[in-house]
Amino acid sequence: MTKKITISSGKRKHAIARIAMRDGEGIIRINKIPLQSYGANLYRLKIQEPLILAGELAKKVNADLTVMGGGMNSQAEAARVAIAKALVEHSKSSELKDTFLEYDRNMLIADVRYKEQHKPNRHGKARAKVQKSYR
């Protein structure tokens, strides 16, 4: 008997989250750490948003996430996108997809904004110009 495994990913700034979701009893692990003991409470709640919106479906799947790069907030948002995309793909439910899009569009569609790189000879800023005087 083969189990159904759904693989998905999410990105935010420099953070990348990869998820493998399979049928189970609702165990979510991030970098081999259970979700209940992962990071600060604010980030944990951000990661749990798609699980709360999914309701009973979230209690029927196990998920293993690998998150790398970026900061804690970016990692939490990347994990949130990955979980939401995997839940929709695993359940093949258009109602769940509509629920996620109505709640927050960034749950299924990644936010592609990056911080602008610093430019040389600009006093450490990305855009500020050095003032010139021609008089």
mmCIF file of the C-alpha atoms, coordinates in Angstrom:
data_MODEL
# 
_entry.id   MODEL 
# 
loop_
_atom_site.group_PDB 
_atom_site.id 
_atom_site.type_symbol 
_atom_site.label_atom_id 
_atom_site.label_alt_id 
_atom_site.label_comp_id 
_atom_site.label_asym_id 
_atom_site.label_entity_id 
_atom_site.label_seq_id 
_atom_site.pdbx_PDB_ins_code 
_atom_site.Cartn_x 
_atom_site.Cartn_y 
_atom_site.Cartn_z 
_atom_site.occupancy 
_atom_site.B_iso_or_equiv 
_atom_site.pdbx_formal_charge 
_atom_site.auth_seq_id 
_atom_site.auth_comp_id 
_atom_site.auth_asym_id 
_atom_site.auth_atom_id 
_atom_site.pdbx_PDB_model_num 
ATOM 1   C CA . MET A 1 1   ? 0.000   0.000  0.000   1.00 0.00 ? 1   MET A CA 1 
ATOM 2   C CA . THR A 1 2   ? 1.433   3.375  -0.976  1.00 0.00 ? 2   THR A CA 1 
ATOM 3   C CA . LYS A 1 3   ? 0.771   6.448  1.078   1.00 0.00 ? 3   LYS A CA 1 
ATOM 4   C CA . LYS A 1 4   ? -0.079  9.739  -0.570  1.00 0.00 ? 4   LYS A CA 1 
ATOM 5   C CA . ILE A 1 5   ? 2.795   12.221 -0.123  1.00 0.00 ? 5   ILE A CA 1 
ATOM 6   C CA . THR A 1 6   ? 2.461   15.858 -1.137  1.00 0.00 ? 6   THR A CA 1 
ATOM 7   C CA . ILE A 1 7   ? 5.615   17.909 -1.609  1.00 0.00 ? 7   ILE A CA 1 
ATOM 8   C CA . SER A 1 8   ? 5.464   21.696 -1.756  1.00 0.00 ? 8   SER A CA 1 
ATOM 9   C CA . SER A 1 9   ? 7.562   24.770 -1.004  1.00 0.00 ? 9   SER A CA 1 
ATOM 10  C CA . GLY A 1 10  ? 7.202   28.393 0.040   1.00 0.00 ? 10  GLY A CA 1 
ATOM 11  C CA . LYS A 1 11  ? 9.492   31.420 -0.168  1.00 0.00 ? 11  LYS A CA 1 
ATOM 12  C CA . ARG A 1 12  ? 9.758   34.778 1.561   1.00 0.00 ? 12  ARG A CA 1 
ATOM 13  C CA . LYS A 1 13  ? 12.750  37.085 1.071   1.00 0.00 ? 13  LYS A CA 1 
ATOM 14  C CA . HIS A 1 14  ? 15.757  34.748 1.473   1.00 0.00 ? 14  HIS A CA 1 
ATOM 15  C CA . ALA A 1 15  ? 13.896  32.045 3.441   1.00 0.00 ? 15  ALA A CA 1 
ATOM 16  C CA . ILE A 1 16  ? 12.876  28.809 1.723   1.00 0.00 ? 16  ILE A CA 1 
ATOM 17  C CA . ALA A 1 17  ? 10.560  26.224 3.282   1.00 0.00 ? 17  ALA A CA 1 
ATOM 18  C CA . ARG A 1 18  ? 10.099  22.732 1.863   1.00 0.00 ? 18  ARG A CA 1 
ATOM 19  C CA . ILE A 1 19  ? 7.331   20.449 3.111   1.00 0.00 ? 19  ILE A CA 1 
ATOM 20  C CA . ALA A 1 20  ? 6.475   16.762 2.777   1.00 0.00 ? 20  ALA A CA 1 
ATOM 21  C CA . MET A 1 21  ? 2.868   16.103 3.836   1.00 0.00 ? 21  MET A CA 1 
ATOM 22  C CA . ARG A 1 22  ? 1.314   12.659 4.289   1.00 0.00 ? 22  ARG A CA 1 
ATOM 23  C CA . ASP A 1 23  ? -1.761  11.166 5.924   1.00 0.00 ? 23  ASP A CA 1 
ATOM 24  C CA . GLY A 1 24  ? -1.368  10.863 9.682   1.00 0.00 ? 24  GLY A CA 1 
ATOM 25  C CA . GLU A 1 25  ? -2.556  12.187 13.019  1.00 0.00 ? 25  GLU A CA 1 
ATOM 26  C CA . GLY A 1 26  ? -1.718  15.915 12.883  1.00 0.00 ? 26  GLY A CA 1 
ATOM 27  C CA . ILE A 1 27  ? 1.991   15.982 13.777  1.00 0.00 ? 27  ILE A CA 1 
ATOM 28  C CA . ILE A 1 28  ? 3.851   18.997 12.345  1.00 0.00 ? 28  ILE A CA 1 
ATOM 29  C CA . ARG A 1 29  ? 7.663   19.141 12.636  1.00 0.00 ? 29  ARG A CA 1 
ATOM 30  C CA . ILE A 1 30  ? 9.870   22.044 11.548  1.00 0.00 ? 30  ILE A CA 1 
ATOM 31  C CA . ASN A 1 31  ? 13.559  21.158 11.165  1.00 0.00 ? 31  ASN A CA 1 
ATOM 32  C CA . LYS A 1 32  ? 12.815  17.989 13.220  1.00 0.00 ? 32  LYS A CA 1 
ATOM 33  C CA . ILE A 1 33  ? 11.370  20.071 16.093  1.00 0.00 ? 33  ILE A CA 1 
ATOM 34  C CA . PRO A 1 34  ? 7.653   19.709 16.985  1.00 0.00 ? 34  PRO A CA 1 
ATOM 35  C CA . LEU A 1 35  ? 5.622   22.823 16.179  1.00 0.00 ? 35  LEU A CA 1 
ATOM 36  C CA . GLN A 1 36  ? 4.576   23.233 19.844  1.00 0.00 ? 36  GLN A CA 1 
ATOM 37  C CA . SER A 1 37  ? 8.183   23.920 20.887  1.00 0.00 ? 37  SER A CA 1 
ATOM 38  C CA . TYR A 1 38  ? 9.399   25.800 17.789  1.00 0.00 ? 38  TYR A CA 1 
ATOM 39  C CA . GLY A 1 39  ? 10.597  29.413 18.105  1.00 0.00 ? 39  GLY A CA 1 
ATOM 40  C CA . ALA A 1 40  ? 8.751   32.319 19.669  1.00 0.00 ? 40  ALA A CA 1 
ATOM 41  C CA . ASN A 1 41  ? 4.988   32.313 20.173  1.00 0.00 ? 41  ASN A CA 1 
ATOM 42  C CA . LEU A 1 42  ? 4.388   35.027 17.533  1.00 0.00 ? 42  LEU A CA 1 
ATOM 43  C CA . TYR A 1 43  ? 6.078   32.977 14.796  1.00 0.00 ? 43  TYR A CA 1 
ATOM 44  C CA . ARG A 1 44  ? 4.400   29.767 15.958  1.00 0.00 ? 44  ARG A CA 1 
ATOM 45  C CA . LEU A 1 45  ? 0.972   31.404 15.647  1.00 0.00 ? 45  LEU A CA 1 
ATOM 46  C CA . LYS A 1 46  ? 1.846   32.700 12.181  1.00 0.00 ? 46  LYS A CA 1 
ATOM 47  C CA . ILE A 1 47  ? 2.774   29.154 11.092  1.00 0.00 ? 47  ILE A CA 1 
ATOM 48  C CA . GLN A 1 48  ? -0.435  27.740 12.624  1.00 0.00 ? 48  GLN A CA 1 
ATOM 49  C CA . GLU A 1 49  ? -2.795  30.068 10.682  1.00 0.00 ? 49  GLU A CA 1 
ATOM 50  C CA . PRO A 1 50  ? -3.355  27.700 7.723   1.00 0.00 ? 50  PRO A CA 1 
ATOM 51  C CA . LEU A 1 51  ? -3.748  24.757 10.113  1.00 0.00 ? 51  LEU A CA 1 
ATOM 52  C CA . ILE A 1 52  ? -6.445  26.594 12.087  1.00 0.00 ? 52  ILE A CA 1 
ATOM 53  C CA . LEU A 1 53  ? -8.297  27.608 8.909   1.00 0.00 ? 53  LEU A CA 1 
ATOM 54  C CA . ALA A 1 54  ? -8.137  24.043 7.551   1.00 0.00 ? 54  ALA A CA 1 
ATOM 55  C CA . GLY A 1 55  ? -9.858  22.699 10.672  1.00 0.00 ? 55  GLY A CA 1 
ATOM 56  C CA . GLU A 1 56  ? -10.324 18.907 10.674  1.00 0.00 ? 56  GLU A CA 1 
ATOM 57  C CA . LEU A 1 57  ? -8.091  18.369 7.638   1.00 0.00 ? 57  LEU A CA 1 
ATOM 58  C CA . ALA A 1 58  ? -5.053  19.547 9.624   1.00 0.00 ? 58  ALA A CA 1 
ATOM 59  C CA . LYS A 1 59  ? -5.653  16.770 12.177  1.00 0.00 ? 59  LYS A CA 1 
ATOM 60  C CA . LYS A 1 60  ? -5.504  14.111 9.449   1.00 0.00 ? 60  LYS A CA 1 
ATOM 61  C CA . VAL A 1 61  ? -2.052  14.923 8.042   1.00 0.00 ? 61  VAL A CA 1 
ATOM 62  C CA . ASN A 1 62  ? 1.554   14.797 9.227   1.00 0.00 ? 62  ASN A CA 1 
ATOM 63  C CA . ALA A 1 63  ? 4.026   17.327 7.863   1.00 0.00 ? 63  ALA A CA 1 
ATOM 64  C CA . ASP A 1 64  ? 7.808   17.578 7.913   1.00 0.00 ? 64  ASP A CA 1 
ATOM 65  C CA . LEU A 1 65  ? 9.149   21.046 7.085   1.00 0.00 ? 65  LEU A CA 1 
ATOM 66  C CA . THR A 1 66  ? 12.705  22.086 6.354   1.00 0.00 ? 66  THR A CA 1 
ATOM 67  C CA . VAL A 1 67  ? 13.250  25.841 6.618   1.00 0.00 ? 67  VAL A CA 1 
ATOM 68  C CA . MET A 1 68  ? 16.517  27.619 5.835   1.00 0.00 ? 68  MET A CA 1 
ATOM 69  C CA . GLY A 1 69  ? 17.806  31.109 5.093   1.00 0.00 ? 69  GLY A CA 1 
ATOM 70  C CA . GLY A 1 70  ? 16.467  34.501 6.090   1.00 0.00 ? 70  GLY A CA 1 
ATOM 71  C CA . GLY A 1 71  ? 15.366  35.594 9.541   1.00 0.00 ? 71  GLY A CA 1 
ATOM 72  C CA . MET A 1 72  ? 12.802  34.154 11.950  1.00 0.00 ? 72  MET A CA 1 
ATOM 73  C CA . ASN A 1 73  ? 9.878   36.164 10.545  1.00 0.00 ? 73  ASN A CA 1 
ATOM 74  C CA . SER A 1 74  ? 10.737  35.308 6.940   1.00 0.00 ? 74  SER A CA 1 
ATOM 75  C CA . GLN A 1 75  ? 11.100  31.638 7.855   1.00 0.00 ? 75  GLN A CA 1 
ATOM 76  C CA . ALA A 1 76  ? 7.702   31.667 9.574   1.00 0.00 ? 76  ALA A CA 1 
ATOM 77  C CA . GLU A 1 77  ? 6.044   33.267 6.543   1.00 0.00 ? 77  GLU A CA 1 
ATOM 78  C CA . ALA A 1 78  ? 7.750   30.830 4.147   1.00 0.00 ? 78  ALA A CA 1 
ATOM 79  C CA . ALA A 1 79  ? 6.572   27.899 6.301   1.00 0.00 ? 79  ALA A CA 1 
ATOM 80  C CA . ARG A 1 80  ? 3.050   29.363 6.326   1.00 0.00 ? 80  ARG A CA 1 
ATOM 81  C CA . VAL A 1 81  ? 2.981   29.536 2.517   1.00 0.00 ? 81  VAL A CA 1 
ATOM 82  C CA . ALA A 1 82  ? 4.360   25.987 2.190   1.00 0.00 ? 82  ALA A CA 1 
ATOM 83  C CA . ILE A 1 83  ? 1.801   24.521 4.625   1.00 0.00 ? 83  ILE A CA 1 
ATOM 84  C CA . ALA A 1 84  ? -1.129  26.283 2.949   1.00 0.00 ? 84  ALA A CA 1 
ATOM 85  C CA . LYS A 1 85  ? -0.063  25.198 -0.545  1.00 0.00 ? 85  LYS A CA 1 
ATOM 86  C CA . ALA A 1 86  ? 0.487   21.603 0.603   1.00 0.00 ? 86  ALA A CA 1 
ATOM 87  C CA . LEU A 1 87  ? -2.917  21.439 2.355   1.00 0.00 ? 87  LEU A CA 1 
ATOM 88  C CA . VAL A 1 88  ? -4.719  22.664 -0.758  1.00 0.00 ? 88  VAL A CA 1 
ATOM 89  C CA . GLU A 1 89  ? -2.801  20.262 -2.997  1.00 0.00 ? 89  GLU A CA 1 
ATOM 90  C CA . HIS A 1 90  ? -3.231  17.317 -0.598  1.00 0.00 ? 90  HIS A CA 1 
ATOM 91  C CA . SER A 1 91  ? -6.998  17.813 -0.180  1.00 0.00 ? 91  SER A CA 1 
ATOM 92  C CA . LYS A 1 92  ? -7.676  19.003 -3.762  1.00 0.00 ? 92  LYS A CA 1 
ATOM 93  C CA . SER A 1 93  ? -10.358 21.238 -2.237  1.00 0.00 ? 93  SER A CA 1 
ATOM 94  C CA . SER A 1 94  ? -11.362 24.426 -4.013  1.00 0.00 ? 94  SER A CA 1 
ATOM 95  C CA . GLU A 1 95  ? -13.301 25.502 -0.895  1.00 0.00 ? 95  GLU A CA 1 
ATOM 96  C CA . LEU A 1 96  ? -10.113 25.422 1.188   1.00 0.00 ? 96  LEU A CA 1 
ATOM 97  C CA . LYS A 1 97  ? -8.262  27.357 -1.511  1.00 0.00 ? 97  LYS A CA 1 
ATOM 98  C CA . ASP A 1 98  ? -11.006 30.010 -1.533  1.00 0.00 ? 98  ASP A CA 1 
ATOM 99  C CA . THR A 1 99  ? -10.888 30.194 2.278   1.00 0.00 ? 99  THR A CA 1 
ATOM 100 C CA . PHE A 1 100 ? -7.135  30.825 2.235   1.00 0.00 ? 100 PHE A CA 1 
ATOM 101 C CA . LEU A 1 101 ? -7.364  33.429 -0.532  1.00 0.00 ? 101 LEU A CA 1 
ATOM 102 C CA . GLU A 1 102 ? -10.216 35.236 1.213   1.00 0.00 ? 102 GLU A CA 1 
ATOM 103 C CA . TYR A 1 103 ? -8.385  35.266 4.567   1.00 0.00 ? 103 TYR A CA 1 
ATOM 104 C CA . ASP A 1 104 ? -4.990  36.374 3.201   1.00 0.00 ? 104 ASP A CA 1 
ATOM 105 C CA . ARG A 1 105 ? -3.859  36.224 -0.408  1.00 0.00 ? 105 ARG A CA 1 
ATOM 106 C CA . ASN A 1 106 ? -0.207  35.843 0.661   1.00 0.00 ? 106 ASN A CA 1 
ATOM 107 C CA . MET A 1 107 ? -1.032  32.446 2.137   1.00 0.00 ? 107 MET A CA 1 
ATOM 108 C CA . LEU A 1 108 ? -1.017  30.813 -1.314  1.00 0.00 ? 108 LEU A CA 1 
ATOM 109 C CA . ILE A 1 109 ? 0.763   33.406 -3.428  1.00 0.00 ? 109 ILE A CA 1 
ATOM 110 C CA . ALA A 1 110 ? 4.299   34.207 -2.279  1.00 0.00 ? 110 ALA A CA 1 
ATOM 111 C CA . ASP A 1 111 ? 5.318   37.800 -1.574  1.00 0.00 ? 111 ASP A CA 1 
ATOM 112 C CA . VAL A 1 112 ? 8.271   38.312 -3.937  1.00 0.00 ? 112 VAL A CA 1 
ATOM 113 C CA . ARG A 1 113 ? 9.627   41.577 -2.501  1.00 0.00 ? 113 ARG A CA 1 
ATOM 114 C CA . TYR A 1 114 ? 13.287  41.682 -1.475  1.00 0.00 ? 114 TYR A CA 1 
ATOM 115 C CA . LYS A 1 115 ? 15.358  44.282 0.321   1.00 0.00 ? 115 LYS A CA 1 
ATOM 116 C CA . GLU A 1 116 ? 17.262  46.376 -2.208  1.00 0.00 ? 116 GLU A CA 1 
ATOM 117 C CA . GLN A 1 117 ? 21.023  45.853 -2.291  1.00 0.00 ? 117 GLN A CA 1 
ATOM 118 C CA . HIS A 1 118 ? 23.337  48.552 -1.012  1.00 0.00 ? 118 HIS A CA 1 
ATOM 119 C CA . LYS A 1 119 ? 25.220  50.464 -3.704  1.00 0.00 ? 119 LYS A CA 1 
ATOM 120 C CA . PRO A 1 120 ? 28.877  51.511 -3.535  1.00 0.00 ? 120 PRO A CA 1 
ATOM 121 C CA . ASN A 1 121 ? 29.834  55.115 -2.694  1.00 0.00 ? 121 ASN A CA 1 
ATOM 122 C CA . ARG A 1 122 ? 26.421  55.918 -1.287  1.00 0.00 ? 122 ARG A CA 1 
ATOM 123 C CA . HIS A 1 123 ? 27.272  56.010 2.439   1.00 0.00 ? 123 HIS A CA 1 
ATOM 124 C CA . GLY A 1 124 ? 25.803  52.553 3.031   1.00 0.00 ? 124 GLY A CA 1 
ATOM 125 C CA . LYS A 1 125 ? 22.396  53.314 1.585   1.00 0.00 ? 125 LYS A CA 1 
ATOM 126 C CA . ALA A 1 126 ? 20.613  51.648 -1.295  1.00 0.00 ? 126 ALA A CA 1 
ATOM 127 C CA . ARG A 1 127 ? 19.407  54.731 -3.171  1.00 0.00 ? 127 ARG A CA 1 
ATOM 128 C CA . ALA A 1 128 ? 20.629  57.985 -1.625  1.00 0.00 ? 128 ALA A CA 1 
ATOM 129 C CA . LYS A 1 129 ? 22.717  60.022 -4.036  1.00 0.00 ? 129 LYS A CA 1 
ATOM 130 C CA . VAL A 1 130 ? 25.810  62.032 -3.214  1.00 0.00 ? 130 VAL A CA 1 
ATOM 131 C CA . GLN A 1 131 ? 24.996  65.686 -3.679  1.00 0.00 ? 131 GLN A CA 1 
ATOM 132 C CA . LYS A 1 132 ? 26.986  67.479 -6.388  1.00 0.00 ? 132 LYS A CA 1 
ATOM 133 C CA . SER A 1 133 ? 27.504  71.174 -6.840  1.00 0.00 ? 133 SER A CA 1 
ATOM 134 C CA . TYR A 1 134 ? 28.268  72.565 -10.287 1.00 0.00 ? 134 TYR A CA 1 
ATOM 135 C CA . ARG A 1 135 ? 28.606  76.222 -9.291  1.00 0.00 ? 135 ARG A CA 1 
# 
